[in-house]
Amino acid sequence: MLAIVLIFLVSFIDWFIKLGVFNQLSQLSLKWWRLLAFSGLFSGLFILFPDSIPYLEPFYFLVYLLIFQRSWTWSQSLFYGLAPFVLVDLFQRTFGIYQLKWTTFQLWQ
């Protein structure tokens, strides 16, 4: 049970960061309660369907933009829908490199 709660919490924080980046980049005024609700919804879907949901994650913002932001062109929706995933992944990989270097440095001492 504790493992499920921790997985939900990590997924929730991950989605909250992605939604925050999405909110800042797209300049859509998503209220804080919507950020929390969407984070909880996406995290719940991840817990219920752990094998298939990670492959569908990049399409969530695209669907959201196509439904609620119809005035944008297709290329705008594509850019703003995928940019949060690229930025968060870039940050995680950069942080992972420094964490690996630090761990390696600690093991050598």
Secondary structure, DSSP 8 states (H G I E B T S, - for coil): -HHHHHHHHHHHHHHHHHHHHHHHHH-----HHHHHHHHHHHHHHHHH-TTTHHHHHHHHHHHHHHHH-TTS-HHHHHHHHHHHHHHHHHHHHHHHHHHHHHHHHHHH-
